[in-house]
């Protein structure tokens, strides 16, 4: 049996430690994310009678969400690299075209997997999950990022799957703690996932 290339326990412990010691930073970060989402939703709700305005705002909201998603990955990578990120790092748009293209291609591949059978869809979703990280971290193109994600996750499909379930359960625990716990569990999941990505990538490059 192939030995897993990462420890779920180590990743969760790392994520908890960084989230706890930087709690004020992550509170500020999550407040910014929620505020931006609320403003976008309010603007869209205010123009529902105008199809064109609603479409334009929907596109803008999507682009803002993509920028924030890339910013969160960037911040997580900086923490894993033992750097000190700033709140403004949430605004990261340089590889936005590659990121969107990779998301579309990845989404189509995973959808086909789910249409064929549920299990292939799950496997594809797990194996391709780090394409976005590779675009932000290594500036790869969409196809290369997808291929590399497939490569570095080889032999760890179910380990990664159960790792995702664990992180999901941790976030449920955060919700049960009157939502306040999410200020710890959300960044914990981000950081733990990024640590696993970096470990798999480094071990793949060293192989």
Buried (B, 14 or more C-beta within 10 A) or exposed (E): EEEEBBBBEEBBBBBBEBBEEBEEBBBEBBEBBEEBBEEBEEBBEEBEEEEEBBEEBBEEBEEBBBBBBBBBBBBBBBBBEEEEBEEEBBEBBEBBEBBBBBBEBBEEBBEEBBEEEEEBBBBBBBBBBBBBBBBBBEEBBBEBBBBBBBBBBEEBBEBBBEBBEBBEEBBEEBEEEEEEBBBBBBBBBBBBBBBBBBBBBEEBEEE
